């Protein structure tokens, strides 16, 4: 699975799992922060997304402070998924 495939699947997962009203995968900016001013996700969204990513991609998402940099943006999530897949 390459970068582009992971990126597209991740965005599709985010739209479907997080009920991002009126958004499509193309609307999600890869570098945009996922929380606050960016996509506007909250901690419940993060939990839901972490479980969905673990299920879909078979990678572990750490909890707490360790997860913060991973959830910084789509780019950071893709990097974590690809790195975890290659070391598995």
C-alpha positions as CSV (number, residue, x, y, z in Angstrom):
1,X,0.0,0.0,0.0
2,X,1.5,3.3,-1.0
3,X,1.3,6.8,0.3
4,X,-1.6,7.9,-2.0
5,X,-3.7,4.8,-1.3
6,X,-3.3,5.2,2.5
7,X,-4.1,9.0,2.2
8,X,-7.3,8.3,0.2
9,X,-8.5,5.5,2.4
10,X,-7.8,7.5,5.5
11,X,-9.8,10.5,4.2
12,X,-12.7,8.3,3.2
13,X,-12.6,6.7,6.6
14,X,-12.6,10.1,8.3
15,X,-15.6,11.3,6.2
16,X,-17.6,8.1,6.8
17,X,-16.7,7.5,10.5
18,X,-16.8,11.1,11.8
19,X,-19.9,12.2,9.9
20,X,-18.1,15.2,8.4
21,X,-21.2,16.9,7.0
22,X,-20.9,18.1,3.5
23,X,-17.2,17.2,3.3
24,X,-15.6,14.8,0.8
25,X,-12.1,13.3,1.0
26,X,-11.0,16.0,-1.5
27,X,-12.1,18.7,0.9
28,X,-9.6,17.6,3.6
29,X,-6.3,19.4,3.5
30,X,-3.4,17.1,4.2
31,X,-1.5,19.7,6.2
32,X,-4.5,21.1,8.0
33,X,-4.6,20.6,11.8
34,X,-7.3,18.0,12.6
35,X,-8.4,19.7,15.8
36,X,-9.4,23.3,16.7
37,X,-9.3,25.8,13.9
38,X,-8.5,23.1,11.3
39,X,-11.0,20.3,10.8
40,X,-12.5,20.9,14.2
41,X,-12.3,17.4,15.6
42,X,-12.6,16.8,19.3
43,X,-11.3,14.1,21.7
44,X,-14.2,11.7,21.0
45,X,-13.5,12.0,17.3
46,X,-9.9,11.2,18.0
47,X,-10.9,8.0,19.8
48,X,-13.3,7.0,17.1
49,X,-10.7,7.7,14.4
50,X,-8.0,5.8,16.3
51,X,-10.2,2.7,16.6
52,X,-11.2,2.9,12.9
53,X,-7.5,3.3,11.8
54,X,-6.4,0.4,13.9
55,X,-9.2,-1.8,12.4
56,X,-8.7,-0.7,8.8
57,X,-4.9,-0.5,8.6
58,X,-3.9,-3.0,11.3
59,X,-1.6,-0.5,13.1
60,X,-1.6,0.6,16.7
61,X,-2.3,4.2,17.7
62,X,-0.9,5.1,21.1
63,X,-3.0,6.9,23.7
64,X,-2.6,10.2,25.4
65,X,0.3,12.6,24.8
66,X,2.1,10.0,22.6
67,X,-0.8,10.3,20.1
68,X,-0.8,14.1,19.8
69,X,1.9,14.4,17.1
70,X,0.3,11.5,15.2
71,X,-3.1,13.3,15.1
72,X,-1.5,16.6,14.1
73,X,-2.7,16.3,10.4
74,X,-3.5,13.8,7.7
75,X,0.1,13.9,6.7
76,X,1.2,12.9,10.2
77,X,-1.4,10.1,10.3
78,X,-0.3,8.7,6.9
79,X,3.3,8.8,8.0
80,X,2.5,6.9,11.2
81,X,0.5,4.3,9.3
82,X,3.2,3.7,6.6
83,X,6.0,3.6,9.2
84,X,4.0,1.1,11.4
85,X,3.2,-1.0,8.3
86,X,6.9,-1.2,7.2
87,X,8.2,-2.1,10.6
88,X,5.5,-4.8,11.2
